[in-house]
Amino acid sequence: MTDQELKDLVASLAINHQKMAEESALSRKEVDRAIKETDKAIKELGKQIGGIANKFGSFTEGLALPSMTKILSEKFGMTTINPSVRVRDKNGNEQEIDVLAYANGEINTAIIVEVKSHLREEGIEQLLKQCRDFRVLFPELADKKLYGILAAVDANQQLQQKVLAQGLYFAKIHDEQFSLCVPKDFKPFCFNPR
């Protein structure tokens, strides 16, 4: 191989190397762009799924409200029934209570209803926390006895038993109507005894 042939070969290799480096950089930019687009699509999908879950939760609450209103007024004597109550705690954290019902006078009782499409442990804990925080969240109702009702479209037997063991009423849907499902010897826990 002559000197000139060697120089030409090295120059050719350098040019090929440069082209490969440019193509590689371009390819990396395309991959980075594709990753960013995929991340954006995943975030948007997450928002849409969250929106569907919120709408299903609102649908379930709307489905429960007529039956729960009837139960609260007829069985418990509640005279004020408020759906979707939003309240801020002393730290400014907002909480939503699906249904808050109460009656003054001789009954002097309040009931918090939490509605779930599919009951999980977190739903039970959520209602228990709302009941424990009741006096702080609603000082104007602090003189009332307080009970909790967990209403669910779907709940396994073990979770239903846990609800009852915590002293919470349990309501379940049957033929598009919610009804209380508690044993005859059930003793509800009064979270705010007076």
C-alpha positions as CSV (number, residue, x, y, z in Angstrom):
1,M,0.0,0.0,0.0
2,T,1.4,3.4,-1.0
3,D,1.5,6.4,1.1
4,Q,-1.2,8.0,-0.9
5,E,-3.5,5.0,-0.6
6,L,-3.0,4.9,3.2
7,K,-3.8,8.6,3.4
8,D,-6.9,8.1,1.3
9,L,-8.0,5.1,3.5
10,V,-7.5,7.1,6.7
11,A,-9.4,10.1,5.2
12,S,-12.2,7.7,4.1
13,L,-12.4,6.2,7.6
14,A,-12.5,9.6,9.2
15,I,-15.3,10.7,6.9
16,N,-17.3,7.5,7.6
17,H,-16.7,7.9,11.3
18,Q,-17.9,11.5,11.2
19,K,-21.1,10.4,9.3
20,M,-21.7,7.7,11.8
21,A,-21.3,10.1,14.7
22,E,-23.7,12.6,13.1
23,E,-26.3,9.8,12.5
24,S,-25.8,8.5,16.0
25,A,-26.4,12.0,17.4
26,L,-29.5,12.5,15.3
27,S,-30.7,9.0,16.3
28,R,-30.2,9.9,20.0
29,K,-32.2,13.1,19.5
30,E,-35.0,11.2,17.9
31,V,-35.0,8.7,20.7
32,D,-35.0,11.5,23.3
33,R,-37.9,13.2,21.5
34,A,-39.8,9.9,21.3
35,I,-39.3,9.3,25.1
36,K,-40.5,12.8,25.9
37,E,-43.6,12.3,23.7
38,T,-44.3,8.9,25.4
39,D,-43.9,10.4,28.9
40,K,-46.3,13.2,27.9
41,A,-48.8,10.6,26.6
42,I,-48.5,8.5,29.7
43,K,-49.2,11.6,31.9
44,E,-52.2,12.5,29.8
45,L,-53.5,9.0,30.1
46,G,-53.1,9.1,33.8
47,K,-55.1,12.3,34.0
48,Q,-57.9,10.7,31.9
49,I,-57.9,7.5,34.0
50,G,-58.1,9.7,37.2
51,G,-60.9,11.7,35.7
52,I,-62.9,8.5,34.9
53,A,-62.3,7.3,38.5
54,N,-63.5,10.6,39.9
55,K,-66.6,10.5,37.6
56,F,-67.3,6.9,38.7
57,G,-67.0,7.9,42.3
58,S,-69.4,10.8,41.7
59,F,-71.8,8.4,39.9
60,T,-71.7,6.0,42.9
61,E,-72.3,8.9,45.4
62,G,-75.2,10.0,43.2
63,L,-76.6,6.5,43.1
64,A,-76.4,6.2,46.9
65,L,-77.9,9.6,47.8
66,P,-81.6,8.9,47.4
67,S,-81.5,5.6,49.4
68,M,-79.2,7.0,52.0
69,T,-81.4,10.1,52.4
70,K,-84.3,7.8,53.0
71,I,-82.4,5.7,55.5
72,L,-81.0,8.8,57.3
73,S,-84.3,10.5,57.7
74,E,-86.6,7.4,58.4
75,K,-84.3,5.2,60.5
76,F,-82.2,7.8,62.2
77,G,-84.4,10.9,62.2
78,M,-81.9,13.1,60.5
79,T,-83.4,16.4,59.5
80,T,-80.5,18.0,57.6
81,I,-78.7,15.9,54.9
82,N,-75.8,17.5,53.0
83,P,-74.1,15.7,50.1
84,S,-70.5,16.4,49.1
85,V,-69.4,18.5,52.1
86,R,-66.0,20.1,51.8
87,V,-64.2,21.4,54.9
88,R,-60.7,22.6,55.7
89,D,-58.8,21.5,58.8
90,K,-56.7,23.8,60.9
91,N,-53.7,23.1,58.7
92,G,-55.7,24.2,55.6
93,N,-56.0,20.6,54.2
94,E,-59.3,20.1,52.4
95,Q,-61.4,17.0,53.2
96,E,-64.6,15.9,51.5
97,I,-67.3,14.1,53.2
98,D,-69.7,12.3,50.9
99,V,-72.8,12.8,53.1
100,L,-73.1,14.7,56.4
101,A,-76.4,14.4,58.2
102,Y,-77.6,15.7,61.5
103,A,-80.6,16.4,63.7
104,N,-80.9,18.8,66.6
105,G,-83.2,18.7,69.6
106,E,-83.9,15.4,71.3
107,I,-82.0,13.3,68.7
108,N,-78.9,15.6,68.7
109,T,-77.0,13.3,66.5
110,A,-74.7,13.5,63.4
111,I,-73.9,10.8,60.9
112,I,-71.0,10.8,58.4
113,V,-71.6,8.6,55.3
114,E,-68.7,7.5,53.1
115,V,-69.6,6.0,49.8
116,K,-67.3,3.6,47.9
117,S,-67.8,1.8,44.6
118,H,-65.2,-0.8,45.6
119,L,-64.4,-1.0,49.3
120,R,-60.8,-1.2,50.4
121,E,-59.1,-0.9,53.8
122,E,-58.2,2.7,53.0
123,G,-62.0,3.5,52.8
124,I,-62.5,2.2,56.3
125,E,-59.6,4.2,57.6
126,Q,-60.8,7.3,55.8
127,L,-64.2,7.1,57.5
128,L,-62.6,6.4,60.9
129,K,-60.3,9.4,60.6
130,Q,-63.2,11.7,59.6
131,C,-65.1,10.5,62.7
132,R,-62.1,11.0,65.0
133,D,-61.5,14.5,63.5
134,F,-65.2,15.5,63.6
135,R,-65.1,17.9,66.6
136,V,-62.2,19.8,65.0
137,L,-63.7,19.8,61.5
138,F,-67.2,20.8,62.7
139,P,-67.0,22.6,66.0
140,E,-70.6,23.9,65.4
141,L,-71.7,20.2,65.6
142,A,-69.3,19.1,68.4
143,D,-72.2,18.7,70.9
144,K,-73.8,15.9,68.9
145,K,-73.4,12.1,69.1
146,L,-71.6,10.9,66.0
147,Y,-71.9,7.7,64.0
148,G,-70.5,6.5,60.7
149,I,-72.0,4.6,57.8
150,L,-69.9,3.0,55.1
151,A,-71.9,2.4,51.9
152,A,-70.4,0.3,49.2
153,V,-71.4,-1.1,45.9
154,D,-68.8,-3.9,46.1
155,A,-67.2,-5.2,49.3
156,N,-65.9,-8.6,50.3
157,Q,-67.2,-10.4,53.4
158,Q,-64.0,-9.8,55.3
159,L,-64.1,-6.0,54.8
160,Q,-67.8,-5.9,55.7
161,Q,-67.0,-7.7,59.0
162,K,-64.1,-5.2,59.6
163,V,-66.5,-2.3,59.1
164,L,-69.0,-3.7,61.6
165,A,-66.1,-4.6,64.1
166,Q,-65.1,-0.9,64.0
167,G,-68.6,0.0,65.1
168,L,-69.5,1.5,61.8
169,Y,-72.8,0.8,60.1
170,F,-72.5,-1.0,56.7
171,A,-74.8,-0.3,53.8
172,K,-74.8,-2.3,50.6
173,I,-76.6,-1.9,47.2
174,H,-79.3,-4.4,46.2
175,D,-81.7,-3.9,43.3
176,E,-80.3,-0.4,42.8
177,Q,-81.1,0.6,46.4
178,F,-78.8,0.9,49.3
179,S,-79.9,-0.7,52.6
180,L,-78.2,-1.2,56.0
181,C,-76.6,-4.6,56.4
182,V,-76.1,-5.0,60.2
183,P,-76.7,-8.0,62.5
184,K,-79.6,-7.6,65.0
185,D,-77.2,-7.5,67.9
186,F,-75.0,-4.7,66.3
187,K,-73.9,-2.0,68.6
188,P,-72.7,1.1,66.7
189,F,-69.7,3.0,68.2
190,C,-70.5,6.5,69.2
191,F,-67.5,8.6,68.2
192,N,-68.6,11.7,70.1
193,P,-70.6,10.5,73.2
194,R,-72.6,13.1,75.1
